[in-house]
Structure formats: C-alpha cells, structure tokens
C-alpha cells in the first residue's frame, strides 16, 4: 500500500479537515458581502418595481372609473342635447306654422280688399256706362224714330218726355233682368 492510500485510510471522512473551515469562512464572507452590498439594492429595486406596478394598476383603475364617468356624462349631455334640439325644432315648426297662418290671413284679407275694390270699380264703371248709354240712347232713338217716320220730330218737351218714358221702360226691364241675373250670378 502506498503512503497516499494509507493516509486516506487513516482519515475519517466524518471528521472535518482545514479545507472545510476555509470554505466555510469564504462562504460566510461571500454571504456577508452579498447580504450587505448586493441584496439591499436588488431588494430596493424590486420594491420600487412592485410599487410602480401597484401605482400603474391604481392609475389604470382610476382612469377606467374616469372613463366610465366621462361616458355617463357624455351620454347624459348627448341625451340633453337631443331633447333640446327636438324642443327647438318643435318651436321652429310652430313658429313657421304661425307665420304661414299669418301670411295666409294677410293674403286672404288682401284678396278680399282687392276683390271689393274691383267690384266697386266695376259698379262705378257700369253706372257711368249706363248714364253714358242712356244719353246716347235718347239721341239715337229720336234719330231712329225720325228715320222710321220719315220726317223730323219736333224738338221740345214732348220729344224729351217720349225719350224719358222709353228709357224708364228700359230701366224697368233692365232692373228686372239685372235682379234675375244677380240672383243667378249669386247662386253660382
């Protein structure tokens, strides 16, 4: 057996040797350095990161709440705006109908006024034409009578009374025909 194997045989593997203590000291030094200088900044960075994540989650929840509230306000305002627009539209329609009715009333009054003026002018013209024709009929009837008789009729009161009597008879006939034409004209 060689000396190395004998030395290995004399050593009990359960008893620690100097290498173990050196490794234990190095481990403790390394553990102390890691615990003192490496772990605190890492732990701080992790805490900061967790806080940032929590803050982002809170901000997201608040933003979601604000968005919902804004949507509710928007829908409310939109509904109010629609109601207001409908009210304004109804008022405008009512006002337009009132204006239309007023214009129609004014136009009807204007038409009635113009029709009345036209009827008055027509009556005036009819009366003027009747007077003018009456004067001409007197002269024409005397002339016609002279031609029929073949001699000239004496001018004077007798001639004038004959013409007046003839025109009175015409007035009676035209008055009767005018009243029948006005009744038939009024019914149509």
C-alpha positions, 0 to 999 in steps of 0.5 A, a space after each residue: 500500500 502506498 503512503 497516499 492510500 494509507 493516509 486516506 485510510 487513516 482519515 475519517 471522512 466524518 471528521 472535518 479537515 482545514 479545507 472545510 473551515 476555509 470554505 466555510 469562512 469564504 462562504 460566510 464572507 461571500 454571504 456577508 458581502 452579498 447580504 450587505 452590498 448586493 441584496 439591499 439594492 436588488 431588494 430596493 429595486 424590486 420594491 420600487 418595481 412592485 410599487 410602480 406596478 401597484 401605482 400603474 394598476 391604481 392609475 389604470 383603475 382610476 382612469 377606467 372609473 374616469 372613463 366610465 364617468 366621462 361616458 355617463 356624462 357624455 351620454 347624459 349631455 348627448 341625451 340633453 342635447 337631443 331633447 333640446 334640439 327636438 324642443 327647438 325644432 318643435 318651436 321652429 315648426 310652430 313658429 313657421 306654422 304661425 307665420 304661414 297662418 299669418 301670411 295666409 290671413 294677410 293674403 286672404 284679407 288682401 284678396 278680399 280688399 282687392 276683390 271689393 275694390 274691383 267690384 266697386 270699380 266695376 259698379 262705378 264703371 257700369 253706372 257711368 256706362 249706363 248714364 253714358 248709354 242712356 244719353 246716347 240712347 235718347 239721341 239715337 232713338 229720336 234719330 231712329 224714330 225720325 228715320 222710321 217716320 220719315 220726317 223730323 220730330 219736333 224738338 221740345 218737351 214732348 220729344 224729351 218726355 217720349 225719350 224719358 218714358 222709353 228709357 224708364 221702360 228700359 230701366 224697368 226691364 233692365 232692373 228686372 233682368 239685372 235682379 234675375 241675373 244677380 240672383 243667378 250670378 249669386 247662386 253660382 
